[in-house]
């Protein structure tokens, strides 16, 4: 007789544990795409690299979406558990953010496609923002130890909307989303620092999420410049230098991060560094300072190296099956 307790094989062995956090990889790939797109204008680089990266990012998003939809259909209980988890729920909006970033990346290719992606991304993200905030307000599941920089994704992620929203003429809607992201960034940043300073330290698996703290001021700078008709004023400088300081702070701790074994959370390195690279190129474009020119090159090289490393590590983990294990 066959063993009724035999371990599942094939798709059944890994699909139930396919993490929604995988969508963070699309954020990183699309962020790198936007960084190379900006570099083709500000640094005079070939647009071919950005075009290839755009195809890769779109293909990865399409693949992950199809896989996760199959998981929704076949393993609804596991999906529901992720959606109710106080930390994992923050990664569901990574899907809508990916749509918003692809909207910005495809604007030069197809305005119609970019507009469709923006409408879908902004709408889905607003609904997820409302749902997550409602859960935080009315549930008792959230504890201090659950507060991590990943909490920025659903709420502060609204600050990304103006990047393509302004280009499509949604000025007031872009200000609406920008206000949500900026103000709640200050609130959540206070909560995160309270947890880091006065409570148990982040577990090793979540330490890479500290890099997410770079993204709000860096993306806030990019969005604000868009909303401000392309001008870099004093408030824009405050946002940029806030991002620069956090980046310097985290890079002083590289020895600690280098000792962490690979987790999917490593993708938290990618998008914030890409956002900082784009912001730095904007500063170079407006100031023509040799410092920002040098920093633009360094930041672009660093984020490119990081994403290549992440792709290699992720592929190795997928092949070995280490990524698809119960959390």
Order of alpha helices (4+ residues) and beta strands (2+ residues): alpha-alpha-alpha-alpha-alpha-alpha-alpha-alpha-alpha-alpha-alpha-alpha-alpha-alpha
